[in-house]
Amino acid sequence: MSTRPPVVEIIDPIQVDALRKQIPPQRLLIAAGMWETARVMLQGTLTQQHPEWSVERLNREIARRMCHRDIRSLYE
């Protein structure tokens, strides 16, 4: 499997201004939505790649990838 080089995207100044005007709870809701979207996308990908995995195994792998660490201690 090849590793894709990082991609740097420039945010439009109008978008930056709109984000700065939001109150913290609004920004937190956006971040939570992005996190959930990433989780759903990863779940779909892993389900297709590993249809034999149990729901528990699938959730463990999703958590590991999204936390960027080994999360075994959370399940013991």
Protein Blocks (a to p, Z undefined) as FASTA:
>chain_A
ZZdddddddddfklmmmmmmpcfklmmmmmmmmmmmmmmmmmmmmmmmmmmbcfklmmmm
mmmmmnopafklmmZZ
